[in-house]
Amino acid sequence: MKKQRLKAVALTTALSAGALMGSVAVADETLEQILQVGEAKTAMAQESQQRIDRLAQETDDLLQQFKVVNKEIEGLRTYNLQLERQIEAQQRVLRDLDQSIEQVTVIERQIQPLVMNMLDALEQFVELDMPFHLDERRARLQMLRDNQDRADISVAEKFRQVLEAYRIESEYGRFLDTYRDSLEVDGQEREVNILRVGRISLMYQTTDTEQQGAWDKEQEAWVPLDDSYRNHILKGLRIARDQASQDIMMLPVQAPEAAQ
């Protein structure tokens, strides 16, 4: 009886041990599966995080690109506004030019007669003025008249040339001048030095300094001067040639005439 109990206990123990071993094996297999599932989930989580990080980086890049493009758009808007203002200004200029072009013909019709009248007046002035540099001054007037018929010179340029001639004539009255010329003195052609003091006095002196004279406006002729003027004319010639400093000179000056 006792032996039978022992066998039963041993059998029960063996069965319990076998069941326990079976349970441990099953538990190990389950744990392994759980670990594998956990590793799979971890891998999936890592992949998901990588995708999230990549998407976040792409989103940040897109945001930066958006900011850059937005700045470019703002710059283009500002530039376009500036261009619009410039275009409006240019259109105003074009309208003004159109109006000016329309007036050019009228202005030319008015300027051309004015230029011709100015030339006539200047020519008359030269012929009535003291006879200095006559060849040069007449040649200038002839050149200006010839230019009036040239189509390759604008009306504005023709007008400018006439104004320049007036300026040159005006300058003659401000300075001393001397040059060599030929005059008839006592019935003979003589080489003389001409001394011009503005338009106050026009004198000559022969190259041997023996004879001198001055232009008489009333007689419209050269009249002789006595020897008292010789040294004064010599001094004036030296001053005009920058060979002497400016000084007081005694010059033949005609009394002013009453205005007519």
C-alpha positions as CSV (number, residue, x, y, z in Angstrom):
1,M,0.0,0.0,0.0
2,K,2.8,2.3,0.9
3,K,4.6,1.5,-2.3
4,Q,1.6,2.3,-4.4
5,R,1.4,5.7,-2.8
6,L,5.0,6.4,-3.5
7,K,4.5,5.4,-7.2
8,A,1.5,7.6,-7.4
9,V,3.4,10.5,-5.9
10,A,6.4,9.9,-8.2
11,L,4.0,9.7,-11.2
12,T,2.3,12.9,-10.1
13,T,5.6,14.6,-9.7
14,A,6.8,13.4,-13.1
15,L,3.6,14.6,-14.7
16,S,3.9,17.9,-12.9
17,A,7.6,18.3,-14.0
18,G,6.6,17.4,-17.6
19,A,3.8,19.9,-17.5
20,L,6.1,22.5,-16.0
21,M,8.7,21.9,-18.7
22,G,6.0,22.1,-21.3
23,S,4.8,25.3,-19.9
24,V,8.3,26.8,-19.8
25,A,8.9,25.8,-23.5
26,V,5.6,27.5,-24.4
27,A,6.5,30.5,-22.4
28,D,9.9,30.8,-24.1
29,E,8.3,30.6,-27.5
30,T,5.7,33.2,-26.5
31,L,8.4,35.5,-25.1
32,E,10.4,35.1,-28.3
33,Q,7.4,36.1,-30.4
34,I,6.7,39.0,-28.1
35,L,10.3,40.1,-28.4
36,Q,10.1,39.8,-32.2
37,V,6.9,41.7,-32.3
38,G,8.6,44.4,-30.1
39,E,11.6,44.5,-32.3
40,A,9.3,44.8,-35.4
41,K,7.4,47.6,-33.7
42,T,10.7,49.3,-32.8
43,A,11.9,49.1,-36.3
44,M,8.6,50.4,-37.6
45,A,8.8,53.2,-35.1
46,Q,12.3,54.0,-36.2
47,E,11.2,54.0,-39.8
48,S,8.2,56.2,-38.9
49,Q,10.5,58.6,-37.0
50,Q,12.8,58.8,-40.0
51,R,9.9,59.5,-42.3
52,I,8.7,62.1,-39.8
53,D,12.2,63.7,-39.6
54,R,12.5,63.6,-43.4
55,L,9.1,65.2,-43.8
56,A,9.9,67.8,-41.1
57,Q,13.2,68.6,-43.0
58,E,11.3,68.8,-46.3
59,T,8.7,71.0,-44.7
60,D,11.4,73.3,-43.3
61,D,13.1,73.4,-46.7
62,L,9.8,74.3,-48.3
63,L,9.2,76.9,-45.7
64,Q,12.6,78.5,-46.4
65,Q,12.0,78.3,-50.1
66,F,8.6,79.9,-49.6
67,K,10.2,82.8,-47.6
68,V,12.9,83.3,-50.3
69,V,10.3,83.3,-53.1
70,N,8.0,85.6,-51.0
71,K,10.9,88.1,-50.7
72,E,11.5,87.8,-54.4
73,I,7.8,88.5,-55.1
74,E,7.9,91.5,-52.8
75,G,11.0,92.8,-54.5
76,L,9.4,92.2,-57.9
77,R,6.3,94.1,-56.8
78,T,8.4,97.0,-55.7
79,Y,10.3,96.9,-58.9
80,N,7.1,96.7,-61.0
81,L,5.7,99.8,-59.1
82,Q,8.9,101.7,-59.9
83,L,8.8,100.6,-63.5
84,E,5.2,101.8,-63.7
85,R,6.1,105.2,-62.3
86,Q,9.0,105.4,-64.8
87,I,6.7,104.4,-67.7
88,E,4.2,107.1,-66.6
89,A,7.0,109.6,-66.5
90,Q,8.3,108.5,-69.9
91,Q,4.8,108.8,-71.3
92,R,4.5,112.3,-70.0
93,V,7.9,113.1,-71.6
94,L,6.6,111.6,-74.9
95,R,3.5,113.7,-74.7
96,D,5.6,116.8,-74.1
97,L,7.9,115.8,-77.0
98,D,4.9,115.3,-79.3
99,Q,3.7,118.8,-78.4
100,S,7.2,120.2,-79.0
101,I,7.5,118.4,-82.3
102,E,4.2,120.0,-83.3
103,Q,5.6,123.4,-82.5
104,V,9.0,122.9,-84.2
105,T,7.6,123.9,-87.6
106,V,6.1,127.1,-86.2
107,I,9.3,127.9,-84.3
108,E,11.5,127.3,-87.4
109,R,9.3,129.6,-89.4
110,Q,9.8,132.3,-86.8
111,I,13.5,131.7,-86.2
112,Q,14.6,131.7,-89.9
113,P,13.5,135.3,-90.6
114,L,15.0,136.4,-87.3
115,V,18.3,134.9,-88.2
116,M,18.3,136.6,-91.6
117,N,17.4,139.9,-90.0
118,M,20.3,139.5,-87.4
119,L,22.7,138.8,-90.3
120,D,21.6,141.9,-92.2
121,A,22.0,144.0,-89.0
122,L,25.4,142.5,-88.3
123,E,26.6,143.0,-91.8
124,Q,25.5,146.6,-91.7
125,F,27.3,147.1,-88.4
126,V,30.6,145.7,-89.7
127,E,30.5,148.0,-92.7
128,L,29.8,151.0,-90.6
129,D,32.3,150.0,-87.9
130,M,36.1,150.8,-87.8
131,P,37.8,148.9,-90.6
132,F,39.8,146.3,-88.6
133,H,40.1,142.6,-89.6
134,L,37.6,143.4,-92.4
135,D,38.5,140.4,-94.5
136,E,38.1,138.0,-91.6
137,R,34.8,139.6,-90.5
138,R,33.3,139.7,-94.0
139,A,34.4,136.1,-94.5
140,R,32.6,135.1,-91.3
141,L,29.4,136.8,-92.5
142,Q,29.6,135.2,-95.9
143,M,30.0,131.8,-94.3
144,L,26.9,132.4,-92.1
145,R,24.9,133.4,-95.2
146,D,26.0,130.3,-97.1
147,N,25.0,128.1,-94.2
148,Q,21.5,129.4,-94.3
149,D,20.9,127.4,-97.5
150,R,22.3,124.2,-96.2
151,A,19.8,121.4,-95.3
152,D,22.4,119.5,-93.2
153,I,22.5,122.2,-90.6
154,S,19.6,122.6,-88.2
155,V,17.9,125.9,-87.6
156,A,19.1,125.8,-84.0
157,E,22.7,125.4,-85.1
158,K,22.3,128.3,-87.6
159,F,20.9,130.5,-84.9
160,R,23.8,129.5,-82.6
161,Q,26.4,130.4,-85.2
162,V,24.9,133.8,-85.6
163,L,24.9,134.4,-81.9
164,E,28.5,133.3,-81.8
165,A,29.3,135.9,-84.5
166,Y,27.6,138.6,-82.3
167,R,29.7,137.5,-79.4
168,I,32.9,137.8,-81.3
169,E,32.0,141.3,-82.5
170,S,31.2,142.2,-78.9
171,E,34.6,140.9,-77.7
172,Y,36.4,143.2,-80.2
173,G,35.3,146.2,-78.1
174,R,37.0,144.9,-74.9
175,F,40.6,144.3,-75.7
176,L,43.7,145.8,-77.2
177,D,44.8,144.2,-80.5
178,T,47.6,144.6,-83.0
179,Y,48.3,143.0,-86.4
180,R,50.2,143.7,-89.6
181,D,48.5,145.2,-92.6
182,S,49.1,147.3,-95.8
183,L,47.7,150.8,-96.1
184,E,48.1,153.6,-98.6
185,V,50.1,156.3,-96.8
186,D,50.9,159.5,-98.7
187,G,50.0,157.9,-102.0
188,Q,52.2,154.8,-101.4
189,E,51.4,151.3,-100.2
190,R,53.1,150.8,-96.9
191,E,53.5,148.0,-94.4
192,V,52.0,149.2,-91.1
193,N,51.3,147.9,-87.6
194,I,47.7,148.4,-86.7
195,L,46.8,149.2,-83.0
196,R,43.2,148.8,-81.9
197,V,42.0,149.9,-78.5
198,G,38.6,148.3,-78.2
199,R,36.4,150.4,-80.4
200,I,37.7,153.6,-78.9
201,S,40.6,154.2,-81.3
202,L,42.1,152.6,-84.3
203,M,45.6,153.6,-85.3
204,Y,48.5,152.7,-87.5
205,Q,52.2,153.2,-87.5
206,T,54.6,152.4,-90.3
207,T,57.1,149.7,-89.6
208,D,59.9,152.3,-89.6
209,T,57.9,154.2,-86.9
210,E,58.2,157.4,-89.0
211,Q,54.6,157.9,-89.8
212,Q,51.4,157.2,-87.9
213,G,47.7,157.9,-88.3
214,A,44.2,157.1,-87.0
215,W,40.8,156.2,-88.4
216,D,38.5,159.2,-88.6
217,K,34.9,158.0,-88.4
218,E,33.4,161.2,-89.7
219,Q,35.6,161.3,-92.8
220,E,35.7,157.5,-93.0
221,A,39.3,157.7,-93.8
222,W,42.8,157.4,-92.3
223,V,44.2,160.7,-91.2
224,P,47.8,161.4,-90.2
225,L,48.9,162.0,-86.7
226,D,51.8,164.2,-85.6
227,D,55.0,162.9,-84.0
228,S,53.6,163.5,-80.4
229,Y,51.7,160.2,-80.8
230,R,54.7,158.1,-81.9
231,N,55.9,156.9,-78.5
232,H,52.3,156.4,-77.3
233,I,51.5,154.2,-80.2
234,L,54.8,152.3,-79.7
235,K,53.8,151.7,-76.1
236,G,50.4,150.6,-77.1
237,L,51.8,148.1,-79.6
238,R,54.2,146.7,-76.9
239,I,51.3,146.3,-74.4
240,A,49.1,144.6,-77.0
241,R,51.9,142.2,-77.7
242,D,52.4,141.5,-74.0
243,Q,55.8,143.1,-74.2
244,A,55.1,145.8,-71.6
245,S,52.8,146.2,-68.7
246,Q,49.6,148.2,-69.0
247,D,50.0,152.0,-68.7
248,I,48.4,155.3,-69.5
249,M,48.5,156.2,-73.2
250,M,47.5,159.3,-75.1
251,L,45.2,158.3,-77.9
252,P,43.3,160.2,-80.6
253,V,39.6,159.8,-79.5
254,Q,36.8,161.4,-81.4
255,A,34.1,163.3,-79.4
256,P,30.9,161.3,-79.0
257,E,28.1,162.3,-81.4
258,A,24.6,163.2,-80.3
259,A,22.1,160.4,-80.8
260,Q,19.8,160.9,-83.9
